[in-house]
Amino acid sequence: MKPVWVVDDDRSIRWVFEKALTREGIPFKTFSAAQEALDELRAGAPQVLVSDIRMPGSSGLELLEQVKQRYPDLPVIIMTAYSDLDSAVASFQSGAFEYLPKPFDVEQAVALIRRALDESLRGEEQVETVASSPEILGQAPSMQEVFRAVGRLSQSNATVLITGESGTGKELVARALHRHGPRSAKPFIAISTAAMPRDLLESELFGHERGAFTGAQALRRGRFEQAEGGTLFLDEIGDMSAELQTRLLRVLSDGTYYRVGGHQPLHASVRIIAATHQDLEVRVREGLFREDLFHRLNVIRLRLPPLRERREDIPLLVRHFLAKSARELGTEPKRLSDEVIAYLCAQDFPGNVRQMENICHWLTVMAPTQVIEVGDLPPELRESSAPAVDSDWLAALGKEVERMLAQGQSNLMDALGTRFERALIEKALAHTGGRRIEAASLLGIGRNTITRKIAELGIEDEDSPSG
């Protein structure tokens, strides 16, 4: 087996890989610059290439492109500390095997290298493309999964069902799928099925002939015709009436439809991307949504996480939306104090990213100073305070304190504090699959702190990745 090459200008990153790969018995060679690796490439290719994306001189993307020109089957893993969709897009479009955001869990990185080694040794080519939108940002693991899914879907014409709460960015993802997909040269047409009455929606979707109904004085092309060869995005598909569900199923089944009042069948060559904030399985069980249509739409499902599940992305989104609002209004971007960032990260944001964008626009217009404090936030946001705490566990805690006091126990702070910390860390580790860096980020503590706490509390697991 040929060695794994690691290219990174950061000596500490190279050192981490050297130790990890030595421990795993995987041969390797490290480089501090892309040009060094390109020079070495003249003598032959590695088994797998791992490269940082941003380095002095030639970038990781330039290295990736040149390597792929010479060795298209070589798996290349791109690392970056800039965890946005643009970086993932550029990596996958240039043929990256996988995209590894920093900071990474060492065991996760080694497992990824082993997967790439298996792929390389089998001699299989894996070239992937990722869709891009500068407005889809996220460092949270759940958003990284969305980026990867978008990348793998973007070369396909498969029907996609996007689920997620209102304001999570379902249409942005649909547009990204279209823009970097095989139908990008054709139209992207969006329509909300919940935004208009049934009769009007039928005409909007399928068009109508002149004289089909009162007021139809001219032929109208429907959204299916307008999207011919491209993508039709059906938002809030769960609210579609039963009759229209039947007509839509017919189009998806045999690819033909009729304008309202028409007798000439029309052929539809359209990629369908549907979205809903509702649980379609529940609506199927309740008889409100056709099961056969659900299965037609549910070819590939992509779930967008609500903002409360990706709180670590809030500072990133706030900076983005404040800068965007400032550009639109021709002003200097406003800044948030650390207290405001902490306050916002504690909110649930039921309107998700859309609500966050509206708040940032309000602050750009209404906040009196350049540096925003908690008192400058919209009144409704200040009044909401932090998310309401479930009273059940507080009541249970109070009873436990009473019980311990009744038994004459002392050092309650230490005893209960230890149990509290153990519960937090164990649950966070379970949520992240044992990945300590992610668990520490969710808890708001540092990696060294969580490592020390794990040892102090005796919750070390032999199988748990140390990160």
FENKAKA-V437527 format. One record per pair of residues at least 24 apart in sequence whose C-alpha atoms are under 10 Angstrom apart, sorted by the first residue. I is the first residue (numbers start at 1). J is the second residue. If there is no record, write none. Layout:
[[I J] [I J]]
This chain:
[[1 26] [1 27] [1 46] [1 47] [1 117] [1 121] [2 26] [2 27] [2 28] [2 29] [2 44] [2 45] [2 46] [2 47] [2 48] [2 117] [2 121] [3 27] [3 28] [3 29] [3 30] [3 45] [3 46] [3 47] [3 48] [3 49] [3 117] [4 28] [4 29] [4 30] [4 45] [4 46] [4 47] [4 48] [4 49] [4 50] [4 113] [4 116] [4 117] [5 29] [5 30] [5 31] [5 37] [5 45] [5 46] [5 47] [5 48] [5 49] [5 50] [5 51] [5 76] [6 30] [6 31] [6 32] [6 33] [6 34] [6 37] [6 46] [6 48] [6 49] [6 50] [6 51] [6 52] [6 77] [7 31] [7 32] [7 33] [7 34] [7 35] [7 36] [7 37] [7 49] [7 50] [7 51] [7 52] [7 53] [7 55] [7 60] [7 63] [7 78] [7 79] [8 32] [8 33] [8 34] [8 50] [8 51] [8 52] [8 53] [8 54] [8 55] [8 56] [8 59] [8 60] [8 79] [9 33] [9 34] [9 51] [9 52] [9 54] [9 55] [9 56] [10 52] [10 55] [13 52] [13 103] [16 106] [17 50] [17 106] [17 109] [17 110] [20 106] [20 107] [20 109] [20 110] [21 106] [21 110] [21 113] [24 110] [24 114] [26 110] [26 113] [26 114] [26 117] [32 56] [33 57] [33 58] [33 59] [33 60] [33 63] [34 58] [34 59] [34 60] [34 61] [34 62] [34 63] [34 64] [35 59] [35 60] [35 62] [35 63] [37 63] [37 67] [38 63] [38 64] [38 66] [38 67] [41 66] [41 67] [41 70] [41 71] [42 70] [44 71] [45 70] [45 71] [45 74] [46 71] [46 74] [46 75] [46 76] [46 120] [47 73] [47 74] [47 75] [47 76] [47 113] [47 116] [47 117] [47 118] [47 119] [47 120] [47 121] [48 73] [48 74] [48 75] [48 76] [48 77] [48 97] [48 113] [48 114] [48 115] [48 116] [48 117] [48 118] [48 119] [48 120] [48 121] [49 74] [49 75] [49 76] [49 77] [49 78] [49 96] [49 97] [49 113] [49 116] [49 117] [50 75] [50 76] [50 77] [50 78] [50 79] [50 96] [50 97] [50 98] [50 99] [50 100] [50 109] [50 113] [51 76] [51 77] [51 78] [51 79] [51 80] [51 99] [51 100] [52 77] [52 78] [52 79] [52 80] [52 81] [52 100] [52 101] [52 102] [53 77] [53 78] [53 79] [53 80] [53 81] [53 82] [53 87] [53 90] [53 91] [53 99] [54 78] [54 79] [54 80] [54 81] [54 82] [60 91] [61 87] [61 90] [61 91] [61 92] [61 93] [61 94] [61 95] [61 96] [62 94] [64 91] [64 94] [64 95] [64 96] [65 91] [65 93] [65 94] [65 95] [65 96] [66 94] [67 95] [68 94] [68 95] [68 96] [68 127] [69 94] [72 125] [72 126] [72 127] [73 97] [73 119] [73 120] [73 123] [73 124] [73 125] [73 126] [73 127] [74 116] [74 117] [74 119] [74 120] [74 121] [74 123] [74 124] [74 125] [74 126] [74 127] [75 113] [75 115] [75 116] [75 117] [75 118] [75 119] [75 120] [75 123] [75 124] [75 125] [75 126] [75 127] [76 113] [76 116] [76 120] [76 126] [76 127] [77 109] [77 112] [77 113] [77 116] [79 103] [79 104] [79 109] [80 104] [81 139] [82 138] [82 139] [83 137] [83 138] [83 139] [83 140] [83 141] [83 143] [83 144] [83 147] [84 132] [84 133] [84 134] [84 135] [84 136] [84 137] [84 138] [84 139] [84 140] [84 143] [84 144] [84 147] [84 316] [85 130] [85 131] [85 132] [85 133] [85 134] [85 135] [85 136] [85 137] [85 138] [85 139] [85 143] [85 144] [85 146] [85 147] [85 148] [85 150] [85 151] [86 130] [86 131] [86 132] [86 133] [86 134] [86 135] [86 136] [86 137] [86 147] [87 130] [87 132] [87 134] [87 147] [88 129] [88 130] [88 131] [88 132] [88 144] [88 147] [88 148] [88 150] [88 151] [89 128] [89 129] [89 130] [89 131] [89 132] [89 133] [89 147] [89 148] [89 150] [89 151] [89 180] [90 129] [90 130] [90 131] [90 132] [91 128] [91 129] [91 130] [91 151] [92 127] [92 128] [92 129] [92 130] [92 131] [92 148] [92 151] [92 152] [93 127] [93 128] [93 129] [93 130] [93 131] [93 132] [93 151] [93 180] [94 127] [94 128] [94 129] [94 130] [95 125] [95 126] [95 127] [95 128] [95 129] [95 130] [96 126] [96 127] [96 128] [96 129] [96 130] [97 125] [97 126] [97 127] [97 128] [97 129] [98 126] [98 127] [98 128] [98 148] [99 144] [99 147] [99 148] [100 144] [101 139] [101 140] [101 141] [101 144] [102 139] [103 437] [103 438] [103 467] [104 435] [104 436] [104 437] [104 438] [104 467] [105 434] [105 435] [105 436] [105 437] [105 438] [105 465] [105 466] [105 467] [106 435] [106 437] [106 465] [106 466] [106 467] [107 435] [107 464] [107 465] [107 466] [107 467] [108 435] [108 465] [108 466] [108 467] [109 467] [127 152] [128 152] [128 153] [128 154] [128 155] [129 153] [129 154] [129 155] [129 180] [129 181] [130 154] [130 155] [130 176] [130 177] [130 180] [130 181] [131 155] [131 173] [131 174] [131 175] [131 176] [131 177] [131 178] [131 179] [131 180] [131 181] [132 172] [132 173] [132 175] [132 176] [132 177] [132 178] [132 179] [132 180] [133 172] [133 173] [133 175] [133 176] [133 177] [133 179] [133 180] [134 172] [134 176] [134 320] [135 169] [135 172] [135 173] [135 317] [135 320] [135 321] [135 324] [136 168] [136 169] [136 172] [136 173] [136 176] [136 317] [136 353] [137 313] [137 314] [137 316] [137 317] [137 320] [138 310] [138 311] [138 312] [138 313] [138 314] [138 316] [138 317] [139 310] [139 311] [139 312] [139 313] [139 314] [139 316] [140 305] [140 309] [140 310] [140 311] [140 312] [140 313] [140 314] [140 438] [140 441] [140 442] [141 309] [141 310] [141 312] [141 432] [141 438] [142 303] [142 304] [142 305] [142 306] [142 309] [142 310] [143 303] [143 304] [143 305] [143 309] [143 310] [143 313] [145 302] [145 303] [145 304] [146 173] [146 302] [146 303] [146 304] [146 305] [147 173] [149 177] [149 300] [149 301] [149 302] [149 303] [150 174] [150 176] [150 177] [150 180] [150 181] [150 302] [151 176] [151 177] [151 180] [151 181] [152 177] [153 177] [153 178] [153 180] [153 181] [153 300] [153 302] [154 178] [154 179] [154 180] [154 181] [154 182] [154 183] [154 184] [155 180] [155 181] [155 182] [155 183] [156 181] [156 182] [156 183] [156 271] [157 181] [157 182] [157 183] [157 230] [157 231] [157 270] [157 271] [157 272] [157 273] [158 271] [158 272] [158 273] [158 297] [158 298] [158 299] [158 300] [159 231] [159 252] [159 270] [159 271] [159 272] [159 273] [159 274] [159 296] [159 297] [159 298] [159 299] [159 300] [159 301] [160 233] [160 271] [160 272] [160 273] [160 274] [160 275] [160 296] [160 297] [160 298] [160 299] [160 300] [160 301] [160 302] [161 233] [161 234] [161 235] [161 237] [161 272] [161 273] [161 274] [161 275] [161 276] [161 294] [161 296] [161 297] [161 298] [161 299] [161 300] [161 301] [161 302] [161 303] [162 235] [162 236] [162 273] [162 274] [162 275] [162 276] [162 277] [162 297] [162 298] [162 300] [162 301] [162 302] [162 303] [162 304] [163 236] [163 274] [163 275] [163 276] [163 277] [163 278] [163 279] [163 280] [163 301] [163 302] [163 303] [163 304] [163 305] [164 275] [164 276] [164 277] [164 278] [164 279] [164 302] [164 303] [164 304] [164 305] [164 306] [165 276] [165 277] [165 278] [165 303] [165 304] [165 305] [165 306] [165 307] [165 350] [165 351] [165 352] [166 236] [166 276] [166 277] [166 278] [166 306] [166 350] [166 351] [166 352] [166 353] [166 354] [166 355] [167 277] [167 304] [167 306] [167 307] [167 349] [167 350] [167 351] [167 352] [167 353] [167 354] [167 355] [167 356] [167 357] [168 277] [168 303] [168 304] [168 305] [168 306] [168 307] [168 350] [168 351] [168 352] [168 353] [168 354] [168 355] [169 304] [169 305] [169 306] [169 352] [169 353] [169 354] [170 233] [170 235] [170 236] [170 273] [170 274] [170 275] [170 276] [170 277] [170 302] [170 303] [170 304] [171 233] [171 234] [171 235] [171 273] [171 274] [171 275] [173 273] [173 302] [173 304] [174 231] [174 232] [174 233] [174 234] [174 235] [174 272] [174 273] [174 274] [174 275] [175 231] [175 232] [175 233] [175 273] [177 231] [177 273] [178 230] [178 231] [178 232] [178 233] [178 271] [178 273] [179 230] [179 231] [181 230] [181 231] [182 229] [182 230] [183 228] [183 229] [183 230] [183 231] [183 270] [183 271] [184 229] [184 230] [184 231] [185 229] [185 230] [186 226] [186 227] [186 228] [186 229] [186 230] [186 231] [186 270] [187 226] [187 227] [187 228] [187 229] [187 230] [187 231] [187 232] [187 270] [188 223] [188 226] [188 227] [188 228] [188 229] [188 230] [188 231] [188 232] [188 233] [188 270] [188 271] [189 223] [189 224] [189 225] [189 226] [189 227] [189 228] [189 230] [189 231] [189 232] [189 233] [189 234] [190 223] [190 227] [190 231] [190 232] [190 233] [190 234] [190 235] [190 273] [190 274] [191 223] [191 232] [191 233] [191 234] [191 235] [191 236] [191 237] [191 274] [192 233] [192 234] [192 235] [192 236] [192 237] [192 239] [192 240] [192 274] [192 275] [192 276] [193 233] [193 234] [193 235] [193 236] [193 237] [193 238] [193 239] [193 240] [193 241] [193 244] [193 275] [193 276] [194 234] [194 235] [194 236] [194 237] [194 238] [194 239] [194 240] [194 241] [195 235] [195 236] [195 239] [196 240] [197 240] [197 241] [198 240] [198 241] [198 242] [198 243] [198 244] [199 241] [199 244] [199 260] [201 240] [201 241] [201 244] [202 241] [202 243] [202 244] [202 247] [202 248] [202 259] [202 260] [203 259] [203 260] [203 261] [204 259] [204 260] [205 232] [205 234] [205 244] [205 248] [205 259] [205 260] [206 247] [206 248] [206 257] [206 258] [206 259] [206 260] [206 262] [206 266] [207 258] [207 259] [207 260] [207 261] [207 262] [208 258] [208 259] [208 260] [208 261] [208 262] [209 258] [209 259] [209 260] [209 261] [209 262] [209 263] [210 260] [210 261] [210 262] [211 260] [211 261] [211 262] [212 259] [212 260] [212 261] [212 262] [213 260] [213 261] [219 259] [219 260] [219 262] [220 259] [220 260] [221 259] [222 259] [222 260] [224 251] [224 257] [224 259] [224 266] [224 267] [224 268] [224 269] [224 270] [224 271] [224 272] [225 259] [225 266] [225 267] [225 268] [225 269] [225 270] [226 270] [227 268] [227 269] [227 270] [227 271] [227 272] [228 267] [228 268] [228 269] [228 270] [228 271] [229 268] [229 269] [229 270] [229 271] [230 269] [230 270] [230 271] [230 272] [231 269] [231 270] [231 271] [231 272] [231 273] [232 270] [232 271] [232 272] [232 273] [232 274] [233 270] [233 271] [233 272] [233 273] [233 274] [233 275] [234 272] [234 273] [234 274] [234 275] [234 276] [235 273] [235 274] [235 275] [235 276] [235 277] [236 274] [236 275] [236 276] [236 277] [236 278] [237 273] [237 274] [237 275] [237 276] [237 277] [237 278] [237 280] [237 289] [237 294] [237 297] [238 274] [238 275] [238 276] [238 277] [238 278] [238 279] [238 280] [238 283] [238 284] [238 288] [238 289] [238 290] [238 294] [239 276] [239 277] [239 278] [239 280] [239 283] [239 288] [239 289] [240 288] [240 289] [241 288] [241 289] [242 287] [242 288] [242 289] [242 290] [245 289] [245 290] [245 292] [245 293] [245 294] [246 289] [246 290] [246 292] [246 293] [248 293] [249 290] [249 292] [249 293] [249 294] [249 296] [249 297] [250 293] [252 293] [252 296] [252 297] [253 293] [253 296] [272 297] [273 297] [273 298] [273 300] [273 301] [274 298] [274 301] [275 301] [275 302] [275 303] [276 303] [277 303] [277 304] [305 352] [306 348] [306 349] [306 350] [306 351] [306 352] [306 353] [307 345] [307 347] [307 348] [307 349] [307 350] [307 351] [307 352] [307 353] [307 354] [307 355] [307 356] [308 345] [308 346] [308 347] [308 348] [308 349] [308 350] [308 352] [308 353] [309 348] [309 442] [310 345] [310 442] [311 344] [311 345] [311 346] [311 347] [311 348] [311 349] [311 441] [311 442] [312 345] [312 441] [312 442] [312 444] [313 345] [314 341] [314 342] [314 344] [314 345] [314 346] [314 347] [314 353] [314 356] [315 340] [315 341] [315 342] [315 344] [315 345] [317 353] [317 356] [317 357] [317 360] [318 344] [318 353] [318 356] [318 357] [318 359] [318 360] [319 360] [320 357] [320 360] [321 353] [321 356] [321 357] [321 358] [321 359] [321 360] [321 361] [321 364] [322 357] [322 358] [322 359] [322 360] [322 361] [322 362] [322 363] [322 364] [323 360] [323 361] [323 364] [324 357] [324 360] [324 361] [324 364] [325 357] [325 358] [325 360] [325 361] [325 362] [325 363] [325 364] [325 365] [326 360] [326 361] [326 364] [326 365] [328 361] [329 361] [329 364] [329 365] [331 364] [331 365] [332 364] [332 370] [333 364] [333 370] [333 371] [334 360] [334 363] [334 364] [334 365] [334 367] [334 369] [334 370] [334 371] [334 372] [335 363] [335 364] [335 369] [335 370] [335 371] [335 372] [335 373] [336 363] [336 370] [336 371] [336 372] [336 373] [336 374] [336 376] [337 371] [337 372] [337 373] [337 374] [338 372] [338 373] [338 374] [339 372] [339 373] [339 374] [340 371] [340 372] [340 373] [340 374] [340 375] [340 376] [340 377] [341 372] [341 373] [341 374] [342 374] [343 373] [343 374] [343 381] [343 382] [343 385] [343 386] [344 374] [344 377] [344 381] [344 382] [344 385] [344 386] [345 386] [346 385] [346 386] [346 387] [347 381] [347 384] [347 385] [347 386] [347 387] [347 388] [348 384] [348 386] [348 387] [348 388] [349 381] [349 387] [418 453] [418 456] [418 457] [419 457] [421 453] [421 454] [421 457] [422 453] [422 454] [422 456] [422 457] [422 458] [422 459] [425 450] [425 453] [425 454] [425 457] [425 459] [426 454] [426 459] [426 460] [429 464] [429 465] [430 464] [433 464] [433 465] [434 461] [434 463] [434 464] [434 465] [434 466] [434 467] [435 464] [435 465] [435 466] [435 467] [436 464] [436 465] [436 466] [436 467] [437 465] [437 466] [437 467] [438 467]]
